[in-house]
Amino acid sequence: MGFEIDFLSVGEGERGGDAIAVRYGNLQGDRLGQVVLVIDGGTKQSGEKLVEHMKKYYSTDRVDLVISTHPDADHSSGLTVILEKMKVDLLWMHRPWEHAQEIKNEFKDGRIAGKGLKGNLKKALENAYELEKLATEKKIPIGEPFSDTATADKQLVILNPSEEFYENLLPHFRETPEPKEEFSIPAKVVTVVKEAINWIIEHWNHETLKDPEENETSAENNTSLIFLLQIDGKKKLFVGDAGVEAIANAIAKSQELGIDLKTADFIQVPHHGSKHNVGPSVLDAILGPKLSEKKHLKTAFVSVPKDGEPKHPSGKVINAFLRRGAKVFATKGSTKLHKSNDAPDRRWADAIPLSFYDKVAE
C-alpha cells in the first residue's frame, strides 16, 4: 500500500498554519482503491492551493475525510474552500457550542444559560462555525472525534482529546465568561517583546529545551485532535497544535491500546515548532531518548511560515528532535512531501532537512 503526505506552505513572518493532504492505497490504480484525507486547511488561500494540489497530483475532486484538528482560523479557515470546491464524504470537527449545556455551571456568573453560552462560542469561533454551517448546507455528515467514543479503526487511531478532557478545557476558550476558581487556569506572565534576541550556544550533548510550564498552551490548541494513521505497517503521528498536557494524554491512550509511539516512523512537529508545546519528557516518550551520535531513524515535518524563525521553528525544538533520531523538514514557503517508494514520481528535487542549530534563541 503506497502513501503520499503533503505539507503545504502557509503564511509568512510569524503567521502560519497547517494545510495537509494525504493519499494512500493503490496509488498506481484508480481512485476507488485510494483514500484521500485533508488535515486542516490553513487560510482561505491555502485552501485554494490544497484544491489545486489534489486535482493535479491526486487526480481527484473527492475527499474521503476532512479533518479540522481545532478551531483556530489558521487551521480551519481554508477547509471551507475544500467543502465548497471538492466532493467531501465526511467532516471531522469538534463543535464546542454543542457542549454548552454540559459546561454552563462551571462559570462564576451563575446566571449563564446554555443557550447564551452556545451563541457566545459560535461568535468567538466564527471560522469553525462557518465550517459547520457549510457542511450542513451541503449535507456533509459531521463526526466529533474523541478518543473515548471513537469506533475501532486499525488505520486511524484517535489518541486525544477525550470528551471529558475537551469539556474541561472549554471554559477557558477565548471570549467565554470567567470560570469558577476551581476551573481557572493561572494567569500567564506577559513580558514585553524586545527587538534584540538573546542567543545561546547549543551542542549535541547540551540540550537547553525545558519542559514547558503548565498551561503554556492555549485551551483551543490543547483540544487539537491527535491521531495515528497506520498504513501498511507504518505509523504516522499527527498532533496539530497540541501542548504537553494533550500529548501526555495521547501517550497514555496509546499505552492503553498497546501502541508504542516510539515505533512511529513519521511525526508532525507540534504548533509549528514552538518551544511552548513540547519538552524533553514528552519527546522521550514519543521519539525515544537522546542518541549519542547523529542517526536518522524517522522523519518529522513542521509547518512553518516563510521567515518565521527564530520562533517558528524554535532551534531548541528542532535540535531536540534531531538528537532523538528524527530528520526534520520544514515547509518555509514550499510544499514538503513524505511518500512511499511506490508513490508516483513527481520529479521533484529532494528536500533538504534542517541542520543542527549551533545557536538558539533563549
C-alpha positions in Angstrom: 0.0 0.0 0.0 1.5 3.3 -1.1 1.1 6.8 0.5 1.8 10.4 0.0 1.7 13.0 2.7 2.0 16.7 1.6 2.5 19.6 3.9 1.7 22.8 2.0 3.2 26.1 3.0 1.0 28.5 4.9 1.7 32.2 5.8 4.7 34.5 6.2 6.5 36.0 9.1 5.1 34.8 12.4 1.7 34.0 11.0 1.4 30.4 9.7 -0.9 27.4 9.9 -1.4 23.8 8.7 -2.6 22.6 5.4 -2.0 18.9 4.9 -3.2 16.5 2.2 -2.8 12.7 2.4 -3.4 9.9 -0.1 -2.9 6.2 0.5 -3.9 2.9 -1.1 -3.1 1.6 -4.6 -1.6 4.7 -5.9 -1.0 3.1 -9.3 -4.6 2.1 -9.7 -7.9 4.1 -9.9 -9.5 6.3 -7.3 -11.7 3.6 -5.9 -8.6 1.9 -4.4 -7.4 5.0 -2.7 -8.2 7.1 0.4 -7.7 10.9 0.4 -7.6 13.0 3.6 -7.3 16.7 4.3 -5.9 17.6 7.7 -6.5 21.3 8.4 -6.7 23.9 5.6 -4.7 26.9 6.8 -6.1 30.2 5.4 -8.6 30.6 2.5 -5.6 31.0 0.2 -4.2 27.7 1.5 -7.5 26.0 0.9 -7.3 27.1 -2.8 -3.8 25.6 -3.0 -5.0 22.4 -1.5 -7.8 22.0 -4.1 -5.3 22.6 -6.9 -2.8 20.3 -5.4 -5.2 17.4 -5.0 -6.6 17.8 -8.5 -3.1 17.9 -10.0 -1.2 15.3 -8.0 -4.0 13.0 -6.7 -6.2 13.4 -9.9 -9.3 13.7 -7.8 -12.1 16.1 -6.9 -13.3 14.0 -4.0 -12.0 13.8 -0.4 -13.0 10.8 1.8 -12.4 12.6 5.1 -11.7 16.3 6.0 -10.3 16.8 9.5 -10.3 20.0 11.4 -7.9 19.4 14.3 -9.0 22.5 16.3 -11.0 25.7 15.7 -8.2 28.3 15.2 -8.6 30.2 11.9 -5.1 29.4 10.7 -6.2 25.7 10.6 -9.9 25.8 9.9 -10.5 28.7 7.6 -9.2 27.1 4.4 -11.3 24.0 5.0 -14.4 25.9 3.8 -12.8 26.1 0.4 -12.4 22.4 0.4 -16.1 21.9 1.2 -17.1 24.4 -1.4 -14.9 23.1 -4.3 -14.5 19.4 -3.6 -16.8 16.5 -3.0 -16.5 15.6 0.6 -17.7 12.3 2.1 -17.2 13.2 5.8 -16.1 16.1 8.0 -14.5 15.6 11.4 -14.6 18.6 13.7 -15.3 19.5 17.3 -18.3 21.6 17.9 -17.8 23.4 21.2 -21.2 25.1 21.1 -22.8 21.7 21.3 -21.2 21.2 24.7 -22.5 24.4 26.2 -25.2 22.8 28.3 -22.6 20.4 29.9 -20.3 23.3 30.9 -22.7 26.1 31.8 -22.3 25.5 35.5 -18.5 26.0 35.5 -18.6 29.8 35.4 -18.6 32.4 38.2 -21.8 34.0 36.9 -24.5 31.5 37.8 -27.0 33.2 35.5 -25.3 31.9 32.3 -27.7 29.8 30.3 -26.6 27.1 27.9 -28.3 28.9 25.0 -26.4 32.1 25.6 -23.1 30.3 26.0 -23.8 28.5 22.8 -24.2 31.8 21.0 -21.0 33.2 22.5 -18.9 30.2 21.4 -20.3 30.4 17.9 -19.4 34.1 17.7 -15.9 33.6 19.2 -15.1 30.7 16.9 -16.7 32.0 13.7 -14.4 30.3 11.3 -15.2 26.9 12.8 -18.9 27.7 13.0 -18.8 28.8 9.3 -17.3 25.3 8.5 -20.1 23.6 10.3 -22.8 25.6 8.6 -21.3 25.0 5.2 -21.2 21.2 5.8 -24.8 21.2 7.0 -25.9 23.1 3.8 -24.1 20.6 1.7 -25.4 17.7 3.6 -21.9 16.5 4.5 -22.0 14.3 7.6 -20.1 15.6 10.6 -18.5 13.5 13.3 -16.9 14.7 16.5 -13.6 12.7 17.0 -13.0 11.8 20.7 -10.5 9.2 21.9 -13.1 7.6 24.3 -16.0 7.4 21.8 -14.4 6.7 18.5 -15.1 3.5 16.7 -12.3 1.0 16.4 -10.3 1.6 13.3 -6.9 0.0 12.9 -5.9 2.5 10.3 -6.9 5.7 12.1 -6.5 5.7 15.9 -7.7 8.8 17.8 -5.4 9.5 20.8 -6.7 12.9 22.0 -8.9 14.5 23.2 -11.3 12.5 25.3 -14.7 14.1 25.7 -14.0 14.8 29.4 -10.7 16.5 28.7 -12.3 18.5 25.9 -15.1 19.8 28.1 -12.7 20.6 30.9 -10.9 22.9 28.5 -13.9 24.6 27.0 -14.5 27.1 29.9 -11.0 28.5 29.1 -11.7 29.2 25.4 -11.4 32.8 24.4 -14.4 35.1 24.9 -16.1 32.7 27.3 -17.2 34.1 30.7 -14.9 33.9 33.7 -14.7 30.3 35.0 -15.0 29.4 38.7 -11.8 29.4 40.6 -11.5 25.6 40.7 -11.6 25.6 36.9 -9.3 28.6 36.5 -6.0 28.4 34.6 -3.3 30.5 36.4 -2.7 33.8 34.6 0.4 33.9 32.4 3.1 36.4 33.0 3.2 38.7 29.9 6.5 40.3 29.1 7.3 43.0 26.5 8.9 41.5 23.4 12.4 43.0 22.9 13.8 43.7 19.5 17.1 42.2 20.4 17.2 38.4 20.5 19.4 36.7 23.1 21.2 33.8 21.5 22.7 30.9 23.4 25.1 28.1 22.3 24.0 24.5 22.0 25.9 21.4 21.1 24.8 17.8 20.6 25.3 16.8 24.3 23.9 20.0 25.8 20.1 20.5 25.5 18.6 23.8 26.5 15.0 22.9 25.8 13.0 22.6 29.0 9.6 21.1 29.7 7.0 23.9 29.4 5.3 25.3 32.4 1.7 24.1 33.0 -0.9 25.9 30.8 1.7 27.5 28.4 -0.5 26.2 25.6 -3.9 27.7 25.0 -7.1 25.7 25.7 -8.0 25.8 22.0 -4.6 24.3 21.0 -4.8 21.6 23.6 -8.1 20.4 22.2 -6.2 19.5 19.0 -7.0 16.2 17.5 -4.0 13.8 17.9 -4.3 10.7 15.9 -2.2 7.9 14.5 -2.5 6.9 10.8 -1.3 3.3 10.3 -0.5 2.5 6.6 0.9 -0.9 5.6 2.6 -1.4 9.0 3.9 2.1 9.2 2.7 4.6 11.8 2.2 8.4 11.1 1.5 10.6 14.1 -0.3 13.9 13.6 -0.6 16.3 16.6 -1.9 19.7 15.3 -1.1 22.5 17.8 -1.3 20.3 20.9 0.7 21.1 24.0 2.3 18.9 26.6 -0.9 18.1 28.5 -2.7 16.9 25.4 0.4 15.0 24.2 0.7 13.3 27.6 -3.0 12.2 27.2 -2.2 10.8 23.8 0.8 8.9 25.2 -1.4 7.4 27.9 -4.1 6.5 25.4 -1.6 4.8 23.1 -0.2 2.8 26.1 -3.8 1.7 27.0 -4.2 0.5 23.4 -0.8 -1.3 23.4 0.7 1.1 20.9 4.3 2.2 21.3 4.5 5.7 19.7 8.3 5.3 19.5 7.7 2.9 16.6 6.1 5.7 14.5 8.3 6.5 11.5 6.7 9.9 10.8 5.7 12.6 13.2 4.3 16.1 12.9 6.2 18.7 15.0 3.6 20.4 17.2 2.5 24.0 16.7 5.0 25.0 14.1 7.9 24.1 16.3 7.1 26.3 19.2 9.1 25.7 22.4 5.9 26.2 24.4 4.4 22.9 23.2 7.0 20.2 23.8 9.8 19.4 26.1 12.3 16.6 26.7 9.8 14.4 28.7 7.2 14.0 26.0 9.8 13.8 23.3 11.5 10.9 25.1 8.1 9.2 25.2 7.2 9.6 21.5 10.7 9.6 19.9 12.9 7.8 22.4 15.8 9.0 24.4 18.7 11.2 23.1 21.2 9.5 20.9 25.0 9.7 21.5 25.6 10.2 17.8 23.6 11.6 14.8 21.3 9.0 13.3 18.1 9.3 11.2 15.6 6.8 12.5 12.4 8.6 11.5 11.0 11.6 9.7 9.4 14.8 11.1 7.6 17.6 9.3 7.0 21.0 10.6 4.7 23.6 9.1 6.4 27.0 9.5 5.8 30.3 7.7 8.4 31.9 5.5 10.8 33.9 7.6 9.2 32.7 10.8 12.5 32.0 12.7 13.6 32.1 15.5 10.1 31.5 16.9 8.7 29.1 14.2 10.5 26.8 14.4 12.5 27.2 17.6 16.0 26.0 17.2 15.8 24.3 20.6 12.9 22.2 19.4 14.4 21.2 16.1 17.7 20.2 17.9 15.7 18.1 20.4 14.1 16.2 17.5 17.4 15.7 15.8 19.0 14.4 19.0 16.3 11.7 19.1 16.9 10.5 15.6 14.4 12.5 13.6 15.3 14.0 10.3 13.3 17.3 10.2 11.8 19.0 7.2 10.2 22.5 7.3 7.8 24.0 4.8 9.3 27.5 4.8 7.4 28.6 1.7 7.3 25.3 -0.2 5.4 22.0 -0.1 7.1 19.1 1.6 6.4 15.5 0.5 6.8 12.3 2.5 6.0 9.3 0.4 6.4 5.5 0.0 8.8 4.1 -2.6 5.9 3.1 -4.9 4.3 6.5 -5.0 4.2 8.2 -8.4 7.4 10.2 -9.3 6.7 13.9 -9.4 10.2 14.7 -10.5 10.6 17.0 -7.5 14.1 17.8 -6.2 14.9 16.1 -2.9 14.0 18.3 0.1 16.9 19.4 2.3 16.4 18.6 6.0 17.1 21.2 8.7 20.6 21.2 10.1 21.6 21.3 13.8 21.4 24.8 15.2 24.6 25.8 17.0 23.0 28.9 18.3 19.4 29.1 19.5 17.1 31.9 20.8 16.9 31.9 24.5 
